[in-house]
């Protein structure tokens, strides 16, 4: 298995992507066959002209030929094959005009947008910063999905990003999907975008060399499933995205409306992939962004109208308002929707144009002609001839910023202007929407027109809108896909009304819904505006007082909007718990994965209250990390609330459990990733510690490890192991230690308060944490260490294998900040450390039969006593050398020098308890390439045993199998030589070596003669014994007619039914046919 992306710059270093073309057998999990085929097709299309499927079929046949199996395929081999088959290599990089085409296409993209409101205000967008950072930094995500509502400024963000990325050695290409026409292939799309009959992704990747390249795809919603426009272009667009993903240098920006991403499965998959960074474009902030612009431009609005505020926080609305103000229209107190803004803008432009140019046409007439042509073509562009009947209109309308001319195509200043014009024209007639819909085939595009008309009617003629809406929802003659789109659109309206809800409620009742409107869940779920309307009207509260099923449904509705900061939500939930305290567990179960986007203390209070009300631990422990998971989704945006929930979870566990610990079993008997705990510690270390340390202290008190004390050694954390592995491995104590260290550096007084929680005077684990924390800031915590000089466990609260290490680290860090008298006290304690003598006494005590529980012999007992006696002073030396000779008193320095001579060449006490890693060959492959036969025989003799799990200074000791892997790789290069070496290997040598040689020979497809010689040697017992499986592999790989000795072996294996695959016995020889 290889992680994404499949193609990396290094994998193409010799011109051929071996990962894709040759080594598909390496991919064993996680990747679908369809995906692999698409990647292979992308790679083939990258290199060669013509049909990639034909090329792939030819390459597959070629690599499966006997001459190609088990052999490396070089660039020269592939090029020679391509030349033979008349496949022509693409060479765009040598076309000097090609970079100019990309640059021109991107410039054309930028020019395709009208400059309405340009220069009148400037509001920095955090989304632009996010996008630029994703493109310039080392990407964790190669694809960026820029998602936002219509008019939210997505295109402006892209244009700003292009400008900021320019000059940073990034190759860039941008285009608008709504202006590419109807390409039937990626080649035709390339012609439309850059005038090259090939995929834009391929051209961009080939021109990029080894530098980053960015492909911007804007206005993807123009061909979404919801738009009803070209399904053909949509398919090409998805193919382009998938192709771009497989190329290592391309970073993709995919821009689309939220409505289309959420309702188009293919677009949703693009935006929601794990490797995609989704950037949701938020509206402007009213107080921070919009209000200053209105004040600067002297624009008047109705301050009590939520509709005008909802309009002006959208960039398109504010831009039109600013343009109107620049033209002298500053009184917008009666404006509440975008249609009214457009009407004012077009009326003002019509007046100005008539004054200056005195045309024979009106602005509305010219623009409606464009809209009619777009509607007929089902595109958002119209041909230049559309304005032939309007003399001078092309130049005048473009000058006024109402249209954009790009080549031979005309587009309006914004897609929402098309919606306005199309719906306005419809509203001018007397035909009902239902009659309009039924007058022709109800195509996908027709449903888009229905949405446009309803949106305009909603703003311009609410009474007519409600009538048309009811007819669409109630008529059996309306096709389901049209009604479904209308329902989905209703979910996205910014400020829903009670009249709209009444329509929906009647629709749900006609569908047979019971006490809750399940059939319109798609409308109201995930929509805070709908929740606010229904909560203010009492519907949510009524559902929460219904049956159990109704309550569950209502809680799921609440969960769907809980991350959008609904103000009424906490009060509703508190009221629910007042009425139904027994349903506290249901609240926790249904609201478990709340993900607030900002601090939500009132909502956290609901969770904490519910935790205090439950009487069953199943609501805490039925999840992956148990109580450590319940707060995880709060951490990114509400870490303080997350810490409060963690504290309440732990407190609840102890309240419901008379014994035991919440840190068992996952945290007592092993280790875990502790992802959420680690993330909380990063975000709020003090809050995390305040939540966790009291629970740790309770565990220490509840689960004493031994009798006696204080201080007490707890049962959970008494074995403080220290892991130094190759992978990610962390224990809960690691998280706590690291968090305490961070606090100690920033606020020593605060860390003293935190450490007091775990009672270092009473608990040895608490003392361990204190000493480790002091080591991180000896200057600030020297006084804390001085207070511990009489602690009986001071030099035993460290690590397993190095009990004094924690104290030694604390002393070394604080030594220079201690008073001389305090240093003297500690030195006297250190110089009396002789724990090794206690070990000597323990060993000698086994002379008494009652104490010799291990049945040691007298000699073994004496040997153990001598061993421990030889170690006497090791702990003193370990502590003193860490403090440093130059800082010790003369007496302590003398003792250190004496002990240093005694333990010369040895190491101090070290907590090397757990080591993880892989056993590597003692002889690296590059060294093995230069070894003679005699050197190999010497290596076989020295490495004749198994690799071991005991750690040494050189790592895990290598054994025969590790060397055999290297040997097998070498045999492939020189099979004849190593076939000779096989005869020189001693019969009693480890079998891994002989088997490795034969397996290496097998990988070289040996001739029948060599295989026959090997079986002859086996008969003569001239070579070490070989595994049956190895010999079967050899026979499978042998080329040509099999010799008699080979056939005899095959018959023996087949007749015995022996397994050659490591499983049950079979009646055949691993797939090898038997017979002459």
N, C-alpha and C positions, 0 to 999 in steps of 0.2 A: 504494500500500500504506500502510495506517495501522497503527501498532503498537497492541497491546492496552492499556487497554480501548477498545473501539470508541466507546463513549458517554462523553463527558467533560462536566463541568459547563458548560464554555464552549460545547460544541456544542449545548447546549440553551438558550443565553442568550436567544433570542427565542421560546422555547417549542417549537421544532420541531427535532428532531435531523436536520439536513440530511445529516449523514454517512450516516445509515441510510436515510432515506426518499428521498433525491434522488441521492446521489452514489455509488451502488454501483459505477459504472464506474471509480472511483478504485482499487478493490481488484483488484490484478492478480496478486499472488502470495501464497502462504502461508496463505490462508483457504479452507476448503472451502465448496462451495455449501450443504451442509447446515447448516454453522455459521452462515453469513450469514443463511440463512432463519430459523434459530432466534433470531438476534439481532433481525432485523426483526420477528418475531412477538412477542418480548419487548417491543420498543418500542411496537408497536401495542397490545398488551395493557396497557401502562403508561398510555396516554392514554385509551383508549376502552373503554366497556363493550361486551359482545357478543362474537361470535366473531371473533378476530383474523384468521383466514384470510379471512373475507369482507371485512373491512376492507382487508387487504393487496391482495386482488384488485381491489377498487374503486379503491384509490389507484394501483395499477399501471396500470390502464386510464386513469385521469385524467392521470397524469404523462406517459403516452405519446401523449396527444392532441397534435395539431399545435399547438394554442394554448399548450401547456405546455412543449414542448421548448425547450431553450436559454434558459429564462427562470428567474430566481430565484423560489422559492415561499416566500412569507412565512407567518408564523403566521396572519395574517388570511385568507390564501387557503385554508389548510388548514382553519381553523375554518368558513369559509363552505361549503367542500365537505362537511365532516362534517355541518353543519346540513342541507344539502340532501339528504344521504343518510340522515338520521335516526340518525347515530351520536352517542351521548351521551358527553360527556367525564366522566371520573372526577374527583371532587372530595373525596376523603377528608380533605384538609387543612382543610376548613371544618367538618368534623364534630368538635365539641368533645369528644365522648365517645370518639373513636378513640384518642387517646394513652393513656387509662385502660385500654382493652382490651389494648393491648400491655403496659402495665405489669402488669396483672392476670395476663396469660398468663405473663409472666416470673416473677412471684411464685409462681404456681401451680407452675411448673416447679421452683423452688427447694424448695417445700414437698413435692414428690413424692418426696423422698429421706428415708429413715429416718436418724435421728441416732445410729446405732450407734457407740459409742466416742467420741461428740462430747464435747469438753472434757477428755478424759483425756490427750491428748498433742497437740502441735503440731509439725509438721515442715515447714519451708519447702520449696517445690518450685521448682526452677529452671525447670521447664516453665511454671509460672504466670507467672513473670517474662517468659519468652519470649513467651507468648501476649499478655500485657498490652502489652508493647512493640510487638508486631506490630499491635495494635489502636489504640494511641494515637499511635505515630509515623507519619510519612509512609510509607505502605505501599509496599514494593517488590513485595509479594504481597498481593492482595486476598482470597485464599482461604488459610485455615489448616486443615490436616488434623491433628487431634489423634489420634494412633494409639498404642494400647497394649493389653496383654493384659487379659483379664477380671479385674476387681478391682484394676487398677493405679491407680485414682483419677482417671480422666479426667473424670468428672462433677464431682468435688470441685474439680478445677482450673478447670473452667468456672464453677462457682458462685463460687469466689474471684475469678475474672476479672471476672464480672458486678459483684461488689461493688466492686472496685477501679476499674472503668471508670465506674461510676455517678457522676453529678455532674460528668463531664468533657465535658458537652454532646454526648454520644453517645446516640443512640436505640438501645435494645436490645430484642431479642425472642428468647426461648429456648423450645424445646419438645423433648419426647422423642418419638422416632419410635414407641417401643413403646406409646404411649398415645394415638395419634391414630385408632385404629380402622382402617377399610377405605375410605379416601377413594378415589373413582374419578376425581377430577380435582383440579387445584390449587385450584379454588373450594371443593370439599368439604374439602380439607385446611385452607384458611383458616377455614372454619366450625368445624372441630374445634379449631383452635389459638386463634383470636381471635374467633370467632363473627362473621366477616365472609365472605361468599361470594365471595372473591377470593383470589388467590395472596398468601401472607404476604409474599413479596418485593416485590410491587407496592405493597401497603399500606405496608410499611416504607419503601420508596424515596420514595413520594409524601409521607409525613409528615416525612421527614428534611429537606426543604428543601435547604439547601446544607451541612448538617452531616453528619458521619459517622454511619453506622448499622451495627449489628452484628446479624447473624442467626446464632444458635447452633442447630445441628442435632445433638442428642445421641442416643445409642443407635441410630445408623444400622444397626449390625449386626443389629438385631432383624428387619430385612427383607432382609438380604443374600441373595445366591444360596445361600450356605452354610447359612443359617438354615432354608431351606425354607418360610419363612412367605410373606406376601403379595407375590407378584411385582407385583401392581397397585400397591401402595404404593411398592415399590422404583422402579418407573417414574416415579411422581409425584415421588419424592424426587430422582431424577436430573434431572428436568425443572426442579424448583425450584432446584437447584444451578446449572444452566446459565443459568436466567433471572436469578438473583441476580448471576452473574458479569458480565452485560451491563449492570448498573446501576451508575453511577459512584460513588454514595455508600455502597453496601453493602459491608461486609467480612464474609466468610462464615467461620464456624467449623464444620467438619465433623468430628464425633467418632465413631470407629469402632474396633472391636477389630482388632488386627494380623492375626489369622487370617483375618478376613473381607476386609480390604483386600488381603491377598496372594492371596486365592483368588476374589475377585469382580472380574471384568474392569472393570465400570463403576465400582465403588468405587476400584479401583486407578488408573484413569485420573484420577479426581478428585484422589487423593492425590499422584500422580506428575506432574501437569502442571507445565510449566516455571514457570508463574505462581503455583504453590501452594507455600506454606511448610509443610513437613511437620515436625511436632514429635513425636518418638517419646518416649512417657512411659516413663521408666526406673523400675525398682523402687527401693525405698529402699536406701541403703548400710548394710550391717550394722553396721559399727563406728561410723560417724558418726550414723546415724539410729535404728536399731533397738535396739542394745545399751543406750543411755541410757534409753530408754523402759522396757525390761524391768527395768532396775535401779531406776528410779523407782517402778514399779508392783509391784516385788518378785515378778516372774513367773519361775518356774523352768522351764528346758527342758533337754533332753539336748544338751550342747554338742558332742557328736560326731555329731549327726544333721544331715546336709546337707538332709534333707527338711524339717525344721522351720524351718531357716534360709531355704530357698527359699520356704516358706509365709509366714513373717513379714516378709520384705522386700516382700511385696505389701500394699498398704494395707488391703484387705479382711481379710486374715489378721490383721494387727496390730490392726485396729480391733476384731475379735471377741475377740482375746486380751485387749485392754485392757478390754473390757466384762465379760468373765468375771472379770478381776482385780478390777474395781470391785464385783462381786457376790460376792467372796470366793473365787473359784476361781483360784488362782495356780499350782498345780502342773500344768504341761503337759509333764512329762518323758516321758509316753507318747504324746503327740500327734505325728503326722507329716504329716497332711493336712487339707485344708479340711473334708472330710466329718466328721472327728472333732471339729473345732472347732464345726461346726454342731450336731452331736449333743450336745456338752456344753452349748452355749448353749441349745438347745431344751429339754433335760432340766432345766437350771437354771430356765428361765423357766416351764416346766410346774409345777415344784415351787413356785415363788413364787406363781404364779397360783392354784394349788389352796389354798395357805395363806391368801391374802388374799380370794379371791372364791368359792372352793368351787364351781366350775362343774360341770355334768354332762358336760362334754366335756374332752378332752385337747388340748393345744397341737398335737400331731402330727395328731390327727384333723381339726382345723379347718384347719390349713395344708395338709394333703394334699388336702382338699376343694378348696381354692383351686387347688392344682397340677393336680388332675384337670380342673377347669374350664378352666384356661389351656391344657392339652394338647388338650382337645377343641376349643377355639376357635382353637387355633394362634396365640394371642396371649400377651403377658406381662402382661395385665390380666384381671381377672374382674369380673363384675357384682356389685353389692352383695348381691343375693339369694343369692349363693353361701353366705353365712354365716347365712341365715335359720334354719337348723336348729340353730345354735349360739348360744344365748341370751347376749347381751352380748358376743359375741366381737369384734364390730367395734370397740367402744370399748376393750376390754381389750387386744387384740392391737396396736392402734395405740398405746396408752399404753406398752406394753412395747417398742415399736420394731421389731416383727416384720412389720408391714404398714404400708402408706401408703394412705390414702383420699383420693382426689382426685375430687371431684364424685361421680359414681355408679360409680366404678371403684375396684377394689382391686388393689394391686400388692404384691409381697413386698419385703423390705428390700433384696434384691439378686438379680440374675438367677441367680447361682450357687446361691442357696437353692432356686430352682425346680428347677435341675438335680439338686440333692441330694435333694429330696423326691420328684421323679418317679422317679429311679433307685432310691431306697430302697423305694418302693412296688413297683417291679418286682422288686427283689431279695428281697422278702418272699414272692414266689411261687415256684413250681417250674418255670416255663416257661423254656426256653432262649431266648437272644437270637435265634437263627436261627428258631426256631418263631414267636416274636413278630413278627419281620420278615416271615415268609412268611404270616402269618395274614391279611394284608390287602394292598392295593395298596402297592407300595414308592414312595410319594410323596417329594417333596423334604423335607417335614416329617418323614417317617418316618426318613430318614437322620439328621436332627438328633437325634431321639430315640435312635437307635442310638449316636451319639456321646456323648450325655448318660449313657446307661446304662453304656457302656464306661468312661467317665471315673470314674463312681461305683464300679463294680466294681473298677477298678484300685486304688482306695484302700481299699475295704471288704472285698473278697474276691478277692485276687490269683489264686488258683487257678481260680475260676470265670471270672474275666476272661480268662485265657490260653486257656481252652477256648472261650469265646465268640469271642475274637479269631480263633482258628484257623478256626472254622467260617465266619466272615464272609469270611476270606481264601481259603478253599479251596472253598466251595460254588459250583457253577455256577448255582445258582438265585438267587444274590444279584445284583441288577442292578449294572452297572458304576458307576453314579453313586454308589451307596451305598458300594461298596468304595473308590472313589476318595476319598470324604470321609474314610473311616476311615484311609486311608493318609496323607492330608494332616494329619489330626488327630495321628497318631502322630509326625509330624515336629515337632509343637509341645509334646509332653509334656516337662516340665521336667527330669526325671532318668530317661532311658531305661535299661532293664535288659538284661542278657545274654539273658534268656528272650525278650524282645520282639525282639531282634536275630535270634535263632534262628528265630523265626516269619517274620520278613521275609526272611531268607536262604533258607528253604525256599520261600517264595512266589516269590522271584526265580528259583530253580532250576526251579520248575514252569513259569515263564514262558519258560524256554529261555535265560536269561542265561548267558553264558560265565564267564570268569574274574573279571569285575566285575559287580555287581548293577545294571545300568543301569536296569532297570524300577522301581527304588525310589529313583532319584536324587531324586525329589520329596520323599522322606521325610528323607533325611540331608543333602542339600546345604543350605547356609546355616544349619545347626543345630550350633552349637558343642558342645552336650551330646552329640549323637550322635557327633561327631568325637572327643570325649574318650573315650567308651566304646569306639569302634572302634580308636583309637590305643592305648589301654591294653591292649586285647585282641590287638593285633598285626595287625589286618586291613589298616590303612592301609599299614603297612610291607610287608605281603605283596603288595598291589597294586602298590606302587612297585618291586617286584622281578619283576614279571610282564613281559608283552610290552610293546612300545612303545605300543600302544593303551591297555593297562591303566595304564601310567605316566602317559600324558596324562590319562586319566580321573581318576586319583588326584590329580594336580596341580590339576585343575580343582575337585575336591572341596576340596582344601586352600585354593585361592584363594577359594572361596565362604565360608569361615569365617575368613579371615585377618584381617578387620577387627574380630573379636570377641576378640582377645587370647588365643588358645589357647596354653596354656603349653607343650604338647608339640610344637608346630609347628616351632620352630627346630631342635630336636634331631633331629626326623624328617628334615627337609630336609638338615641337615648330614650325617646318616647316608647319605642318598640320594646326595649328591655324593661321599662317600667311596667308595661302591661304583661309581657311574657318573659319573666326572668328565667323560666325553665328553658328558653330557647337561646340562652347565651352560647351554648356549644354550636348551635346552628349558625349563629352570627360569625363565630370564629371559622367554622368550616367553609362558609360561603364567601367570606371576605378575607380569606387567608392571604391571597396574592394581591392585595391592594398595592398600588404603585403611585403614591402621590408625586406630583411634579414640583411641589414646594412644601415647605414646612406645614404640617397639618396637626397641630397639637390637640384640637378639639376632636378630630377623628381618631387620633391615637388614644384619647381618653376613652372613647367607645370600646376600642379593642382591649384596653387595660381593664375597664370595668367588666367586660365579658369574661376576661381571664379570671377575675376575682369571683365570678359567679358560677363557674363550671364546677362539676363534681366528679368528672371522669377524665383521667389522663389521656384517653384516646384522642382528645382534641389537640393535644400537644405532641404526642409521640407517633402519630400515624403518618409521619412525613420523613423525607430523607434525612435531614439533620435535626429532626425533632425540634426542640425549643430553640435551637440555634438557627433554624430556618424561618421561623415564624415572622421575623422582623426583616428578612433579607431584602425584600423588594422596596423597603422604605429607605435603605441606606443612601442611594444616589442623590436624592433630593431632600430627604428629611432624616438625617443621621441622628439628631438629638432625639427625635421621636422613636427612631429604631432602638436606641439604647434604653429608653423607658419601657418599650414593649419587651425587650430582652429581660430586663429586671423583673417585670411583672410575670413573664413566663417562668423564670426560675423560681420566683416566690410561690407561684401557683403549684409548681411541681412539689416543692417541699410541703406546702399546705396539704396536698393530697397524698403524700407519701410519708409514713411514719419512720421508715428506715431506707437506707440506700442513698443513692446519689444520682442526679440527672446526668452526670458525666459517664454513665455506664450504660451499655457496654462499649460503645464506639470510642469513648474517650478514656476509659480506664484500661482497657486491654489492648489498645492499639493506637494507631495514629490516623489522622484524617487530613483532608485538605483544609477544613475549617474556613471555607471560602468566605462565608458571610461574616464570620467573626474577624477574619483578617481585614476585610474591607471596612468594617465598622471601626476597627482599631486605627486604620489609616485616616479615616474621615474625622473621627472624634475619639482619640485615645482616652481622654479623661472620662467621658461619658460611658465608654465601653467598660472601663475598669470599675467605675462606680456601680455598674450593673452586674459585673461578673464576680468581683472580689468577695462581696458578702456571701454569694452562693458557694464559692470555693472554701471560704472559712467554715461554712456550715458542713460541707463535705468533710473537711479535716476533722471536725469535732465528732461527726457521726461515724466515721470510719477509721478509727485508730488502728495503726498497723501493729503496734506492740504494746505490751503492758508497761506500766511505769510512766514516769514523767511527772510534771512538765520538765522540759518541752516534749511534745508528743510527735511521733513519726506517723503520719497518716498512711492509710493503706493504698490510696490512689496514686499519689505522686512521690512515693518514697524511692522508687527506682527512677532516678533522673538520668536517663540515658542521653547520649550525645551522638547524633547520627551525622555521618559525613558521606553521604551517598551521591550518586550521579544524578538522581532524579529529584523531583519535588517531594519533600518529606517534612512535615511539620507537626509538632505536638502543641496541645493547648498551652502548655507552659511556655513554649517559644513565643506564642502570640502575646501572652501576658508579659513576659520578660521584655520583649521588644517595645511594647506600649509603655511600660514603666520607664524604660530607658529614654524614650522620646520625651516623656513628661519631665524626667529628672533633668534633662539638659535645659528645657525651657522654664521650668518652675519647680525648683527644689522643695520649696515649702509645700506645694501641692502634692508632690509625690510622697512626702512624709505623711500627710493625711491619708493618702491612699494605702500606704504600706501598713499603717496602724490597723486597717480593717482586717488584715490577715494575721494579726497578733504574733509578730515574730518572737516575742518572749515565750509564747505558749506553743507555737507550731513550728516545727523544723522547716516545713515547706515555706512558711511565711518568712523565716530567717533566710532561707535560700534566695527568695525573691528580693529581700532587702539587700543582701550582699551583692547580688548581681546588678541591682539598680545603682548601688553606690559606685560600682566600678565604672559606670557610664558618666559620672560627674563627681569625682573625688573631691574637687575643690568645694562644691556646694553642699556635699553631704558628709564631710569629714566628721562633723560633730555627731551625726547619727551613728557612724561607725564607732566612735569613741565610747558611746553609751553601751556598746555590745561587748566590751572587753571581758566581762565576767560571764558571758553567756556560755553555758556548758557545751552547747552544740556548735560553737563558732567554727571549729575546724573539722566538723563532720557534716555540715549542711550543704556540701557542694554536690559533685556529680558522682555517679557510680564509677568506681575506678579511680577517682581523684576527689576524695571527700573534702579536702582542704582548699580546692581550687577556687571556689567562690570567695572564701575569706582572703586568699592570697591576691586575687584580682582587686578586691576592695581595698586591701592594704596598699597594694602597689599604686592604685589611683589616688589614694588619700594621704599617703605617707608624708609628703612635703607640707601638708596643711594641718597635720596633727601637732599638738604641743609636745616638746621633748619628753615630758613625763609620760604622756600617753604612748609615745613610740616605745619608751622603755618598758611600759607594762606589756605591750604586745610582744616585744622581743623576748621577755621572760617567759611568756606563754609558749612562744614558738620553740624556744630552746628546750622546753620540757616535752615536746611532742615525740613520743617513742611508741606509737601504736604497733609497730612491728614486733616489739617485745611481748605485747599481749598475744600476738599471733604465735610467737614461740611457745608461750605458756599453754596456749590452746592445743598446739600440736603435741607437746609433751604430756598433756593431760590424757591423751588417748592411750597412754601406757596402762591406765586403769581399764580393765575389760568393760566395765559398765559405761564408759564414755567412748569406747572405740566402736562407734556405730557404723563406721565404714570398713571395719575389719582390716585395718592397716597392719602390715607386718612391722616388727620392731625396726627393721632397717628403713622401711618407708617412713616411720614416725621420726626417726633420727634425721632422715634426709629432709623432711618437711621443716623440722626445727632449724637445721642448718640453713635452709633456704631463707626462712624468715629472718634469721639472725643476720644473714648477709644483707638483707634489705634495711636493717635498722638505720634510721637517720634519713631515709628516703623522703619522708614527708617534710621533715625540717628543711632539707635541701630544696625540695620543690617549692616551698613557700619563700625561703630566703632568696633564692636565685631570681624569683619573679619580682621581689622588691628591689633587688640590685645591690651589689656589694658596696658601691660608693655611697649609698644612703644609710648604711647600717652602722651601728656602734662598733668599736674595735672588737669587742668580744663576739658579737654576732657575725662580724665579717670574718674573724678567725674560724668560727665554726663553719661558715659557708665554704671557706677555702679547703678545710679538712674534708668536708663531705664531697666537695667537687672532685677532689683527688680520688676519693673512694668510688665515686660513681662516674669516673671518667669514661666516656664512650657510651654511657647509658643515657636514658632520657628521664625527665621528671615524671611524676604521676600524671597520667593523661586519661581523660574519659573516653577512650576509644572502645566503646562498648558495641555499637552497631555500625557496621560498614555495609554499604551496598554498592554494587558495581558489576561489571562484566569481566569475565576471565579472558584476557587477550593472549595471543601466542607470545611466547618468550622471544621468538625470532620474528621480526617484522617482515612483511612481504618484500620490501625493497632490499633488505639484507639477504633474504632467502634467494633472491635472483642471482647472487654472486657466489653461492655456496658450492663447493666441490662435492663429489660423491662421498669422500671420506668425512667431510664436515657434516653431511647429512647423517651418516652412520653414527658419528659421535653424538649428534643431537638426539638420535633415536635412543641411544644408550642412557643419556642424562635425563631425558624427559619420558621415561618409560612408565610413569604412573599417571594417576588422575590429577586434574586440577583440584585445588583445595579451596575451602571457604575461609581458611584462616588468613587474616590480613597480615601483611608484612610491609616493611617500609617501601618495597618495590611494587606493592599492590597485591592482588590476589594471585597466588602462584599458578603458573601455567602448567598444563599437563599434555598428555599425548594427543588428545582430541583437538586441542587448540592448534598445536603444531600441524596436525594432519590436515586441517583446513587450508593452511598456507601451502602445504605440500601438494595438495590436490590441484590448486591453482597453478603451481609451477609445472606439474606434469603435463598439462594441456599444451604448454609451449614446446616441450621436448619429450614426447611420449617414448621414443625409441631409447633415449638415454635412461629414463627412469624404469623402463621395462627391464633393462640390464641391472639397475640398482636393486630391483625387487629380488633378484636371485642372491644378493649379498646380505639381505636383512636376516639377522639371526632368527631361527625358528621360534625362539622363546620371546622375541620382541613383542611389544604391544601390538595387537592386531589392527589398531587404527591406522598404522603407517602403511601396511601392505594394502589394506582396503582403500586408502586414499589414493595410492598409485593406480590401482585398477579403475577406480572411479574417474580419475583424471584421464586415463587412456580411453575410457568409454566416451567421455565428452569430446574426444577427437575422432569419433567414428572410425575405429580401427578396421583394418582388413581382416578377412577370415584367417589368414596365415598367422597373424600375431595372436589372435584369440586361441587358435589351435595350439600354438607354442605354450601359451599360458596353461592350458589344461594338461598338456604333457608334463609341464613342470610340477603341477599339482599332483599328478599321478606319481611322479618320482620323488615327491615330498621335498622338492628343491626350493620351495617358497613357503613362507608362513601360511597358516590357515586363513582362508578367506570366507567371509559371510556369503551365504547363498544368495541373499538379495543383491550383493555386489556383482556376483557372477551373472545373475539374470540381467542386470542393467548392461553389463558388458555384451551379452548376447544380443540384446535389443539394439544396441548401437553398432554391432558388427555389420560391415558391408560385404556383400557377395555370398556365395554358397558356403554353408557351414561345413566344417570338417567333421570327421567321425567322432573324435573325442568330444567335440562341442555337442554334437547331436546326442551322444550317449548321456551326457549330463542333462540335457533337456528332457530326454525320456525318463531318466531317473526322477527328476523333480516332478514331472507330470504324473508319473505313475504313483508316486508317494503321496500326492495331494498336499505337499508342504506349502505353507503360506510364504509368499515372497513379498507381501505388502504389509506385513506387520499386523494383520488381522486374522480372521478365521481361515482355516484351511480351504483351499480352492482346488478345483479339478483341472486347473490349467496353470501354465507357467507364466503368470503375470501378463498374459496377453500375447506371449510368444507362441507362434504356431509350432507344433511338433510334427516332424515328418521329413521325408527326403524330398 
